[in-house]
Amino acid sequence: MTLIIKLRPLGRDKLTLALGVLFSLLVQFARAEATPDKAIEAPHGMQVSVKMIGPITQTTDLQIICLLKHDPAGDKYIETMKDLNDKLGGLLSSLRQRGEFVGEAGETLLFTPSPNSITPKQVLAIGVGEEASLSLDRLRLAGRIAAREAVRLGAAHVSFAPTLRDQGSTRIDVGEGDAAMVEQFLLAYDTERRLQSENLAPKADLKDITIEAGPKYFDGAMEKVTVAIAAAAEQIKQRNKAPYHTVAAEK
């Protein structure tokens, strides 16, 4: 991408203002250039990418977030989570405070955002349980749930934002959490594809999954997600390829 800027003679005040605007544009341009736009190839023709974007403005069929178990003393909504809850008109906080979505590990909630609120077509919230017992295994579980729900919904484009930092949790490294989720997502999707090949499940075709990461966590997420994709691909190669079931012989 090429940035072309034309300047014309200006007074000192206008020049100072123009330079300030120019500097801001250059910073944004540099950030855009630094963000990889090439996805990583994954099994079954899927593509996995890490992107500096949040769930509010991501264009996707299915936006997935994780929610900690509701704290009666008060749930934390920081930065992205606050913006998301605000854009949704307080939907998340209302459901949690009323005890209608507690956020137990494995609990799910699917909803369609109101018009003119956020960009994703649908949002899937997956509970990961209490913050004090949060673990990578909880995020692995979330990854398996995410893949199966995405297939069930027929989503082609899926995005994932763990949002744990935005709920006040620093227990798990962001990149490690993303990697755990991605690995299990790909393994669960492999199972779904094999079920489909044996006519045991409806056909579905996931095209890509985008992992959303803030600037501070982007590099770590990119590195660890890349390793997770390779690990999942290797596990898939080693899986038993025999059919899941034996077709009964005709009488």
C-alpha angles and dihedrals in degrees: 000000000000125000115207119190126183120200131194130191112288138177119258095263094045090045091053091050092046092050090051091052090045091052091051091050092049091052091051091046092051091050091050091049091048093054111091114236096186115096124218116248114243134182119295093026093292122145125215122197138174114221136184097234139102134232093259097067103022113119105222144131093235127021114196124199133173123231128198119227112281114268111214087208089061137296118242120238111186129173107311094023092048092048091047094049091046093049089050090053094250093305096142096046092046094053093047097045091050091051092240093121109025099173099236113171108282096011112136137200124187122193141162113235118238116258115277093015110097133347105243115096093222136008126213116196115198120195118228099185131234118355092228091062098035112142143166088257089063090055091046087055089049089053093054092047091048093054095048094046091048090053092046090052093046093236116170097186120043131181129193131200116174091201091192095128087051089058093052099261121135095164096109129045108247095229093047091049092050091048093050091051095046095048093053092041090058094045092050091047090053089056090049092051092050091049088052091050089057092047090247095121137029116270116265132167120202110197103187148344123215121205110209116215135169121239092262093055102033100097095045092047092049093051097046096040089054090055091047092054091053091047092051092048091052093049090050090053090053095049122114105265097197116117116270092233140021116241110235114245116248114255 
